[in-house]
Structures are given as C-alpha cells and as structure tokens.
Amino acid sequence: MKIGIIGAGNVGSGLGKRLATSGHELCFSYSRDPAKLDALVASIGTSARSGTPEEAARFGEVVLLAMTWTQVPDAIAQIGDAADGKIVWSAVNAVNSTMTGLAIGTTTSAAEEIARLLPTSNVVEGIPCNAEILHSPSLDFGADRPGAFVCGDDPQARQIVLSLLSDVGLAPTDAGPLVAARLIEPTGFLIAYLAYAQGMGGANTAMKLLRRNTA
Ligand SMILES: NC(=O)c1ccc[n+]([C@@H]2O[C@H](COP(=O)([O-])OP(=O)(O)OC[C@H]3O[C@@H](n4cnc5c(N)ncnc54)[C@H](OP(=O)(O)O)[C@@H]3O)[C@@H](O)[C@H]2O)c1
C-alpha cells in the first residue's frame, strides 16, 4: 500500500522502515529539519520519498500520524484536506509535554479528538509498542511478539491497520470501536512508565493480550 507518514521521529521511522521491508511505499513528512527526512529516505531506498505533510497525505492510501500530542493541531493544519475520505492511522498517545502522564483521558482520547479534527477521515488507532523495540533487530520475545490494540469505527479500516501492524511484525488485537482508545492510551503509557520510569528497559518491555482458546 501507499502510506503517507506524518512525523518521522522514533515511531514514524521505526514503523516506516519495517513497512518498507514488507513492500509498502512510503512518503515521510513533518520535521523541523528536512535533512533528517532525506537521510531516512536514503536509508530505505526507492520505496520511500519525502514531502510536505499535505503531499504525504495525498500520496497515502493510509495516512499515519506519528507526532507528539502537542503537535497534532499543527500537523493536521498542514495536512489540510488531503486526508479527507482516507484511513488515518493514529499512533499518537496523548502524553503531556513533560512526559509525566496523559494530557487527556478517561472521557476522551487522542484518537477521538483526532477524529473530531478530521471528521471526513476514517480514524483508526494503532499505537505500536515502544519505538525502541521497532528499531531493534528482532521483535521476538521468546515465542511471543509485542501486541498492539487497534480500534476504530469502520471494521474494514480496522482490518487494514491490523494487517499493516502484522506486516510490521507485531501481534495486534482488534479492540473494536474508536471509543476503546480512552482505555488503550493509558495502557500504552503504563508500558512507557514501566520501561523508563521503573527501569524495565524500552527494548525489553512490551505488552500482548493473552487469551485462552475455549473453542
Ligand atoms: N516513542 C515511543 O516509544 C512511542 C510508543 C508508542 C506511541 N508513541 C506515540 O507516538 C507519537 C510519536 O512519538 P515519537 O517518540 O516518534 O516522537 P518524536 O520522535 O519526537 O517524533 C515527532 C515527529 O514530529 C516532528 N515534529 C515535532 N515538532 C515539529 C514541528 N514544530 N514542526 C515539524 N515537525 C515537528 C519531529 O521532527 P523533528 O524532531 O525532526 O523536527 C518528528 O518527526 C507520540 O504521540 C507518542 O506518544 C511513542
């Protein structure tokens, strides 16, 4: 698929490199330093290009948002109408500017607020595990792989993001409608808290849903 990536930091570059390895075409955007985008594109090769956020969103069949919560309004303003009618895959967690907690939660979420800002897009949340893991040579945790919870109001759009996260090498779970994001985002921050504030290590800490097969 063609994927426009808005935000090419830890998460955008980590997902992008793995998506390129799986055969997807990418357009990276959104940096204060265009040379960073150029270097990332050069490290991936001909399946990647760079552009403005508007160009990346026009390029993508899916538009991946991978910027900090505080930058969401600016990034969306730069996208303009280019993501209208498209699947917008949000990897954004509503982490506050001091990275000590969530700026919003329990009654709404980053994904739900993004859906309000992009009312004609099909917003699906798919926050990956720690970016450090995405940049690790292996995603293996013994026999397991890190999970990711995917939610969104359109089941077909959800399936596409589930499939893209599987292509990345994760083991995602379909969590149903977008409202689940208000439960998923605190869980994502819990993993960051354990990995960094509690010292478990970003490259060694992930989560995955365990389900007993009762069939
Ligand atoms: N890091 C993790 O482990 C992790 C895990 C799960 C979810 N998340 C979520 O994923 C999202 C991205 O996190 P991240 O760690 O990838 O963040 P990051 O490394 O800081 O990347 C943010 C991106 O936004 C760009 N940016 C920031 N301010 C900008 C501005 N004023 N103008 C233009 N571009 C600007 C940065 O470009 P430059 O810096 O090059 O200017 C960079 O490309 C966040 O919402 C976070 O909560 C992160």
The ligand as an ORCA input file, in Angstrom:
! r2SCAN-3c Opt
* xyz 0 1
  N       8.376      6.690     21.436
  C       7.636      5.627     21.767
  O       8.129      4.623     22.273
  C       6.157      5.647     21.486
  C       5.427      4.455     21.616
  C       4.078      4.460     21.301
  C       3.457      5.622     20.909
  N       4.172      6.770     20.822
  C       3.483      7.975     20.361
  O       3.901      8.203     19.020
  C       3.938      9.617     18.756
  C       5.316      9.993     18.224
  O       6.285      9.698     19.207
  P       7.827      9.738     18.845
  O       8.537      9.150     20.014
  O       8.043      9.174     17.490
  O       8.077     11.322     18.785
  P       9.321     12.075     18.139
  O      10.473     11.140     17.992
  O       9.506     13.303     18.938
  O       8.820     12.431     16.659
  C       7.952     13.511     16.440
  C       7.991     13.942     14.999
  O       7.311     15.201     14.884
  C       8.213     16.163     14.288
  N       7.985     17.492     14.839
  C       7.929     17.857     16.129
  N       7.703     19.176     16.239
  C       7.611     19.643     14.983
  C       7.361     20.936     14.419
  N       7.190     22.010     15.213
  N       7.317     21.064     13.084
  C       7.518     19.995     12.288
  N       7.753     18.735     12.763
  C       7.797     18.575     14.093
  C       9.582     15.646     14.637
  O      10.528     16.152     13.725
  P      11.951     16.762     14.164
  O      12.243     16.370     15.560
  O      12.888     16.163     13.155
  O      11.798     18.234     13.993
  C       9.381     14.156     14.455
  O       9.368     13.828     13.071
  C       3.588     10.309     20.070
  O       2.235     10.693     20.063
  C       3.842      9.237     21.125
  O       3.014      9.393     22.272
  C       5.516      6.812     21.084
*
